Amino acid sequence: MLFQLYGDQAMMQILGWFLVFAGLIVMNEIGRRTKVGGVCVFIVVPLILTVYFIAATLGAKSGAAWAVNNQTVLYMNGWFHYAKLYAADIGCVGFMMIKYGWGIGKKEWFKPWPFVIVAINILIAVGSDIESAINGFNAGGMAGGWWFSSENVWLYGGWWNILNALAGVLNILCMTGWWGIYSSKKKDDMLWPDMTFWFIIAYDVWNFEYTYCNLPTHTWYCGVALLLAPTFANAFWNKGGWIQNRANTLAIWCMFAQVFPLFQITTPFSTLPSLYKGAVENGITALDMTKITSASELASRGITADPTAQGVVAILAVAVNVICLGVIFKRAKALHKNPYKNEIFVGTKDFEEAMARR
């Protein structure tokens, strides 16, 4: 069991998941279909939020009551969340430049931009995984241990974080055809045809494990709904546009979560993973856990660590990425092509359907 979905709250937790899933799909469509929509969602809104973030941070430092008790300051003020938001949004703007031919977006040398920004995002997560592993080892030795993050979340770091960091590095190597980036006929999508279901599955498993280990109180949404929204769109109506869908939905979610973090950590929508064994039985919510001051207090309130699922999914993440790399190198060898300079999934169903939209 990955999540603690049972009892009176289960229906509301499932409803919350569908609200996020549907909301991300709708906002992605608004952002991708027109220039006005894209500019509003990925340029205007982030600029407004930047002013808000700076004001809240400075206000909190000066002791202003509204800022000290601000949701963003209390629960989302760590380096990772800001890095992820702006890295994702910069990617979205770059993708719009490519599909609309704005400025350097029409230059041949700019085509590897999607690879660069995705690799940066993955490396941010890899760094966060390593941070969690180190803190876990310091707290409990090689078996791992509890540590309290700067976002007021109790994490249980250990060897699974190291494995998933490795899976993240492998996932970067699974991105092929860096120069095979195109604009769709309708100019509403940036296409990366060589990014087929092999990479998408490898990425989704790795990223789910990342959120499951490092964003455990958010992972029901950012590790399941957020990952499935772009995958769903790519499968049914936006073939070849997965990376654009992923960047768009990630930026949209980060903006929402940064401003309204209580949505996912308070009832009725808060959903905890199996890691926090005993939390639900003892009436402990994700918000309650932010107020627990020590690992010993966790134990005294009936919460013990169960990192079994973290370990299993970490092993799966490495395995899936190794398999994906094996498929890539096998095809590259058969075609006598460099998998990074050239497209190697030519002839496959995913690739040809994406190219038909070019």
Secondary structure, 3 states (H helix, E strand, C coil): CCECCCCCCHHHHHHHHHHHHHHHHHHHHHHHHCHHHHHHHHHHHHHHHHHHHHHHHHHHHCCCHHHHCCHHHHHCCCHHHHHHHHHHHHHHHHHHHHHHCCHHHHCHHHCCHHHHHHHHHHHHHHHHHHHHHHHHHHHHHHHCEEEECCCCCEEEECHHHHHHHHHHHHHHHCCCCCCCCEECCCCCCEECCCCCHHHHHHHHHHHHHHHHHHCCCCHHHHHHHHHHHHHHHHHHCCCCCHHHHHHHHHHHHHHHHHHCCHHHHCCCCCCCECCEECCCCCCCCHHHHCCCCCHHHHHHCCCEECCHHHHHHHHHHHHHHHHHHHHHHHHHHHHCCCCCCCCCCCCCHHHHHHHCCC
